[in-house]
Amino acid sequence: MRRMFLCALAFCFCGYSLFAQAPKTPQPPASQPQHVTKQALCHKTANPIEVDGLLTDWQDVDAKDAMVPGEADNVQKPKRYKGPQDASALVYTKWDDKNFYFAAVVTDDFVRNSHVEKELQEGDGLLLCLSPKTPSEFPAPKPDQPAPRYPYGFIVTAGDGDKVKPQFMTIMDANKNPVIASGPWLNEVKKAVTRTRSGYHLELSIPFSAMPDLKPAVGRAIGCEVCLYESDTRVGPTRRTTIIGWCSVKDRMDPTEGGKLTFGDANKEKAVYPISSIHAEELIKNPYKPTGEEYVARKPHDPFAANGIPFGLYFERSEREGILRKLENEAVQKIFNRISIVCESYLVTWQPERYLLKDLSLADAESVSKVIQRLGFLYTLTEQDEYADLARRTILRLCERSGNWSKQLDSPERLGGAAKLLVALAVGSDWIHNALNLDERMLVEKTLIDVGGRLVGVAGGPKISPNDKIIILSAVGICGAATRQRNELAKEWLLAAERAASEYVTAGRIGESADADAALFSIFTLVDPLKKALGRDLFSVMDMRALIARRMDALRTKTPSGWAIDPVTVRYAGQVQACVLLREAGENRDGLALWFYQTLFTDMPSSSRDADEIYSLL
């Protein structure tokens, strides 16, 4: 079986193994977009413009003179872009002897940029690049020479509408130094943003003293490029998903790929399309349209709608805002950021349709399970559709290939792998329920019932260890909760899992091995499904306090200054870290459990990297 890592960013998580791959279908080469030098007019203003974001000094401009980012050929990463309604703009310019003025009417279905002072390109905003030369004035490029770069460039953002105010910065060169040196001119820069129902209005003035080679005069033409930075990140640090340019096709920083901006006199003609009377998408001749194979956003976003999540495994709609508030805590933010980073890597590297999912090892099953649950969980928090889409494709691939991973249950490793994937199917499909159509939901439900039945049949076999038995029956119990509406055996499966958990604990089988941690974690994953499906409280059925205390005693050591956590031992306790300690500390106010949890995630954050991040965050 061939193996490789899914992404270097995922180094802090367990390694990901790739499975037997389906043969690739040759694809015809795609036609390359061609650069077209577009033109815009920059009218002179008789009076200095008041930069307030209201655009009251721009009533004489005409959309026919504007720059319009949004044509299909000028969109980078189009598979993450849903069209002009997602992000497009009408960009206007004016000038006087002292300042260059810039205004934009931006259409954006979700406006947010969380960054301050640096990395402004990683959220919603605009890039403005200017050059003393027009594209045609540059000499023909030579193969051994680098492409020319814009000498002047600026980024301005809309902020996040709350704590982060609109930001401004100059672009950086290859060595991450500003292309324009700081100076008194920075104090003369003015910016303002006003949010609208369809996006935002942006206004900016930059003194020509910062750009001495751009001395304006009527009739002079310069090089120019305007790009929209697009991000739909709803929670956590924003990350750029798309760049929508005006002229550039490959390199937005290359002035030979830009457009031509001509300084003109004051506009004395009546505007055909006055500012704010028309949206960019009405002027875009060749808008980008997602193809049938690409995922199109569902609106309005509501992953917890009444016809959405059917069960609410582990958290419900009413709890979402509370979970988001947890992100203000630094330790919780670190966990969330780890989930976000690895999910971003999935969007680039994970292609579920390529894999046959045959002869899966337990590590392989663990990897697929985490892909589904991380993506599904992040979708429910961020409402970013690309996470739901990739989770959906992975879930459907698991269902289509269920015969490859669920029929030859002839070893503890295969049984454990099937149990992992069964839980991922149940929980993942619950979290992205409204991303699945009716036929897909029925396919998932059928797979859960079929595989759950097979696991029940072998869980009581003589070669099954107590640890493996509780792991398998816990997975079957969760499957029963997820399929309870049309599965007549659902209640029986849940009760069988509860009995197995009680017998396991009563027999005092909790030890110090990784298998014991996995079994303990499986028991705790039953708590919510049992309570929601049957109204049964697992905490009242068995003495969980003694169980947790026993496991913690195995993970802590006595030191001269008191108790501490052994960092070597704790690396193998990832599954017990998750919901076990926090649940006990929160429900029973257990001081020892609370100390243990806080030590693990605050004092020793690096050691928590093996924990199940989702349940830890919850």
N, C-alpha and C positions, 0 to 999 in steps of 0.2 A: 504493500500500500504506500503510495507516494505521500510525502508529507512536506508541508511548508508552513511558514507563519502567515497568518492573515494580514498582519500589518505590523510594522516596527513600533507603532504607537501603542500596541497592545502588549508591550514587553512586561508590564507589571501584572498581567493576568496570566492564567495558565496558557500553555502553548496550544495552538489550534492545528489539528491534523486535517488535511484534505483527503477526501475519500475518492473511491473509483470515479473517474470522470466520464461523462457521456461524450461522445465524439463531437467536435466542433463543426458547425455548418459554415462553409466558406461564405464570406460576405463580400459583395461587390464594393469596390472603392467608392467612397462618397465624394460627390463633387465639392470642390473647395470654393468658398465664397470669395469674390473678388473685391478689392478695395476700390471705392468710388470717392473721389474728392468732392464732398458736398460744400455748399456755400451758405453763409448767413451774413446778415447786415447788423452792424453795431451803430445805432444812431447817437448823435451827440445830444446832450441834455443842456438846456439853458441854465438850469438851476441845480445846485447839489441835491442829490436824492436823499430823503430821510429813510434810513434803513430801519424799518420797524416790523417787517414781515407782512404788512397789510397790502403792499403793492399799489398804494394809492398814487405813486408817482410814475406808474407804468401804464396808464390808461391809453396812451397814444401808440403803444407798440402793436405790431400785427403779427399774428402767428405765422404768416407766410415768410417772415424774416427770422423766425426762431430756429434754433437747433432742436432736433427731435430724436433723442435716443430711443431706440425700441425696434428698429428694423431687424428682421430675423437674422440676416447675415452678420449683424454686429453684436450678437448675443454670445457670450462665452458661457460654457457649461449649460447649454439649453435644456438638458434633461432635468435640471433642477428649476426650470423656469416655466411658468404657466401662461405667459403671454402678456400683452400690454396692460391688462387689468392688474397683473401682479406687480409690475413696476415699469413705468415709462414717464416721460417728462417733456414739457415744453420749456426750453431754456432761452432766455432773452438777455441781451447785453446793451449797455449804454456807456458813454464816456464823457468826461469833461477834461479840462487841462490838468487836473490833479488826480482824478480817480478813475478806475475801471469798475463799472457796476455790473452786477450779475443777479438775475432773478430767475427762479424756477417754479413752475407749477407742476408738482410731482403727483402722479397717481401711484398709490401703493396700498395694497390691501391690509398690510400690517407694518407699522412704523416703529422701529426700535433700534437703538445703538447704545450698548452698555459701556463703551470704551471712553476713557478720558485721557486726553493729551497724546496718546500713542495707540497704534493699531486701529486707527479710526476706519481703515478700509475693511474691518471685519464686522461692519454693521451697516444699516441704512445710511446713505449719504451720497454726496456728489463729488466727483473729481473734475477739476478744471485745469487744463494744461495749455500753455501759451508758448509760442515760438516767434522770433522776429522774422523767420522765413516761412513761406507757404510750402506745401509739399512739393510743388514743381520746381522750387528754387534750390532744392538739395541735389547734389551730384548723384549720378547713378551709383548704387552701392557696389562695392567690390567684395568678392567672396571672403577675403582674408581680413576684412575690416568689420568692427562691430557696428550695429545700427546706431544712428544718431539718437539723442535723447532730448526731451523737452527741457529747456533751461529754467522754466518757471512752471510750478505746479502746486495746486492747493486742494485740500480736502476739507469739506464742511459737512457736518452731520446734523441730524435732527434730535439727537439725544434720545432719552427713553420716555419722555413725557412725565417724568417724576423726579428722581434725584439727580440724574445725569442731564445736564444742560447741553444745548448745542455746542459743538466743538469745532475748532479750526486748527489746521496745521499745514505746513509746507511738506511737499513730498520729499522722500529720501532718495539718495543715490545708492549705488550698489554697495557702498560701505556703510549704509545706514546713517549717513550724514545729511542734514537738510540741504537741498539744492540752492536755497537762498539763505544767506547768513542772517542771523537775528540782528535786529537793529531797531531804531526809533520807529521805523515804518510799522512794526507790529502793533504799536499803540494806536495807530490810525486805522487799523482794520476794524470794520464793523460788520456784524452778522446778526441775523434775526430769523426765527422760524415760527410759523404759525400753523398749527395742525388744522386740517380740514376733514370733512366726512370721507373724502376719497383719497386722502394722503396728507400732503403738507405743502405750504408755500415757503420758499427760502429766498432770502435776500442777503447780498454781500457786497461790500465795497472794499477795494484794495488800492492803495496809493501807487501811482506809477513810479514813485521813488524806489519801490522794491523791485521794479522791472525797468531799469534804465534803457535797455535796448528796444523797448516797445513804445517809444515816444509817438503819441497818436497824431494823426493829421488826416483830414478828409481825403479819402481816396486810397489811403495806405491799406494794404492787405497783410495779415499775419496768419501764422498757423495756429490752429486751435483744435482741441478735442475735449469733449464733455462725456463723462461716463457716470452711470448710476451704479452704486454699490447696493446690492440687494441681499437682505437677510430676513428670514422668517423665524429666527430663533425667539421663542416666547419666554423661555426660562433660562437663567444662567447667563454666562458671557455670550454675547452674540457672535455668530460666525457667518462670514460671507458665503453665500451660495451661488450667486450669479453676478456677472458684470455686463451691463447693457451699455454699449457704446453708441456714439453718434456716427463716426466714420471708421474707426479701427476695426480690423478683422482678427488679427493675431496678436499684435503688440500695442497696447494702448499708450505706451510711453514713447513710441517711435513717431516723431513728427511727420515722417513721410507717409504714415497711415492716417494722418489727421485730416481736418477740413480747412477751409479758407474763410477767415472772418475779415470783413472789410469795414473800416471806419467810415461812417457816413455823416452827413449833416443832420440837423434836426428833422424829424419826420413831420411833414406838413400835410400829408394825405390822411384821409379818414380811414381808420383801420377796418379792414374787411372782417377780420376775426380778432376783436379786442381781447386783451388778457382776461382770463377766467371765463370767457364765453365758449370755450371749446377745450376738449381734452386731447391729449397727445394721441390716444388710440384712434381718434377720428382722422388724424392726418398721416398715420403710418400706413404706407402703401403695401408693404409686405410683412405683416405681423407674424411673429413666431406662433405656431400652433402645435401643441403636443400631439404626437402621433398616437395611433390606436394602442401601440404597445406601451406607451408611457402612462404613468399614473397621473390622473387629473384630480385636483383637490376637491374634497367634499365640503360644501358650505351650507349652513354655518358650522364651524367646528364645534362639536359637542360629543366627545367620546363617551360621555355618561348620560346620553339622552335616554328618555323613557324606553325607547325601542333600541337602545344601545346596549350597554353592559347588562347582561341578563342576570348576573349573580353578584358581581362585585367581590371577587376573591381577593382577600387581604386588605382592600380599602375601597371605599365607596365615594360617590360624587361629593357628598357632604364633607368628606375628609380632605378633598384635594387642596382647598385653600390653606388648610392647616399644614399640609405637607410642604406647600410652596413657602410658607412662612418659616419653616425649618431651615430653608436655604440661607437665611440670614446668619445662621450659626456656622462658624468657620469649618468645624469638623464635618458637618453635614454637607457643606458646599464642596469640600474636597471629595467626598464620596460621589456626589452628583457630577462633579467635573470628570471623575474617572469614567463614569458611565457614559457621559457625553462624548468624551474623546474616543473611546473604543467604538461607540455607535457611529461616529463620523467615519472611522476607519472601515466599518462594515459597508457603509454606503459606497465606498470606493472599491473594496476588494471582494465583498461577499456576493457570489452569484449562485444561488441555490439550484437553479435549473441545470447547472453543469454536472451535478453530482448524483450518482446512482444510489448513494446511501447504503452500500452493500458491505457486509462484514464489519460493522461498526465496532470499534473498541469502546470501552467505558469512557475513555478520555475524549473520543470523538463525539459520543453522545452528550457528554458534559458540555462540549464546545457548542454544539447545535442548540442544546437547551438554553444556554446562556445567550446566544444570539437572539433567539425568539423572545425570551423574557426581558432582556435589556431593551430591545427595540420597542416591544409592546409597552413596557413601563415608561420609557422616555416619551412615547407618543401620548400616553394619558396625561403626562405632566406638561409637555410642551405644545401639544396639538399640532406638531409638525408632520405633515402627511407622508413625507418620504420614509419616516420610521415605520409607520403603519404599513406602508406598501411593501417594504422589504420584509417585515415580519410576516405579512400575509403570504408573500411568495414562498417564504421558507416553510410556513405551515402547510401550504398546499402541496409543496414538494414532499414533505414528510408523509402526508396522507396518500399521495399518489404512489409513493414507494414504500408504503407500510409493510408490504410483503417481504421486502428486503431486510428489514430490521426487527420484525416482530414475530416471525414464524419459527426460526431456529433458536428456540430458547433452551439450549442444551448446556449452558454453563452459567455460573454466577455472574460472570462479566456481561454476557448477553442479556441476562435478566435485569441486571442493574442498569444497563444502557437503555433497554426498553422502558424501564420505569422512569428514568430521567426524561426521555422523550415524551412519554405519556403526560407527565406533569407539565412539560413545556407546552404541549398542545392544549391542555385544559386551561392553564393560566393565560397563555399567550392569546388564544382565541377569545377568552373572556375580556381581555384588556383591549383588543382591537375589534371588538364585535361588530361595530358599525362600518368597518372597512371590508367586511365580508358580505357578499350577496347571499341570497337565500340558498342557492345551490351549494355554495362553498360552506355555509354553516352546516348544512345537512351532511356534506362530505366529512367535515371535521367530527361531527357527532357520531357518525357511523364508524369512523376510525377509532374514536375513543372507546366506544362500546365493544367493538371487535377485539381490540388489543387488550382492553381491560378484562374481558372474559378469558382471554388466553392466559394472562398473568395470574388471575385467580386460580385457574386450573393447575398451575405448577407451583404456586406459593407454598403449598403444604407438603411438597415433596420431601423425602427423607434426606436428600443431599443439600437442602436449603438451610443455611445457617440462621440463627435467630436474628442477627443483624440484617441479613438480606431479606428475610421474611417481612420484617417491619417496614423496610424501605419499599418493598414491592407492594404490600397491602396499603401503605400510606398513599402511594401513587394511585392505586385503584380507588381508594376512598375519595381523593380529590377528583378523579375522573367521574365517580358517581355523583358528586355534588354538581359538577358542570353539566351532566347529562340527565339530571333528575326529572326533567319534564317529560321525556319520552323513553326513559330507561326504567323498566319495571324492576330491575335488579339494583338500582341506585342505592336505596335504603339499606339493602342487604350488604352491599359493598362498604358503605360507610360504617355500619355496625361491626363488620368483620375487622375493619381497620382499627376501630376503637378497642375491640377486644384484644387484638394483637398488641396494641400499645400498652394496654393495662397489664397483660401477661408479661410483656418485656420488662416493664418497670418493676412489677411485683417480684420477678425473678432476680432483680438486682443485677442486671447484665451490663449496666453502664460501667465501662472501663476506661482505659486511657488510650485506646487505639483510634486511628482515623475512621475505621469502620463504625466504631461506637459513636463517634461524633456525627457521622452521616445518619445513623439510626436515630440519635437524639434529635437532630434537625428535622428528620422526617416526621417524628412524633409531633413536634411543634407546628409543622405546616398543616397538621390536621385540625388545629384548634379552631380556626375561623370557618373552614368548610363544615365542620360538625355543628358549630353554633348556629350558622346561618341556614343550613339545610334541615337540621333536625332539632335545633334548640338545645343541644346537649353541650355541657361545659366540661371540656376535658380536664380543666384545672380542678374541678370538684370530684372527678373520678379517681384521680391518683395524686399522690403526694409529690407535686412538682418541686416544691421548695427543697425537699431533701435531695431530690434528683439533681437539681442545679447545684446545690451546695457541694454535693459529692464530686461533680465534674470540675467545679472551680477549685476544689482542694487539690485536684491533680494538676492544675495549670498554674498554681501560685506557689511561691517559695518563700521561706522565712529568711529575712535578712537582718543585720544588726539594727537597721532603722525601722523595721516593721515588715509587713507583707509586700511582696512585689510579684510581678508576672514574669515568668521565665520566657524570654523572647524566642528561645529555640523551640520550646514546647508549644508555644502559642501559634507558631507558624502552621502547625498541623491541626489547629482547632478552628479553622475557618468557618466550618458549618455551625459550630456551637456559638460562634460570636454573633450570628445574625439576629434572629428574632428571639432567641432563647433568653438572653440576659436582660435585654431591654423590656421584654414583655413581663418578665417576673418583677423587675425593678419598678415598672410603672403600675402594674395591677396590685402588687402586694407590698409596695413600698419597702422592698428588701434592700437595706443599706449596703450589704455586701455585694449583691448583684449590681447595684448602681455604681459602686466604687469600681468594680471589675470592668464594667462597660465603659465608664468614663476614662479609666486608665488605658484601656485598649484603643479607644478611638480619639482621645485627646493627647494623652501623654506619649502614646506609642503609635502614631498614625501610620508609620511605615509598616508596622507588623500586621495591620489590618488588611493588607492588600489581597490576602487569600480569602477574605470573608465574602459571603454572598452579598454584594453591595446593595442590591435592591431591598432585601429584607432588613439589612442593617439600616438603610435610610428610613424605611417605614417605621 
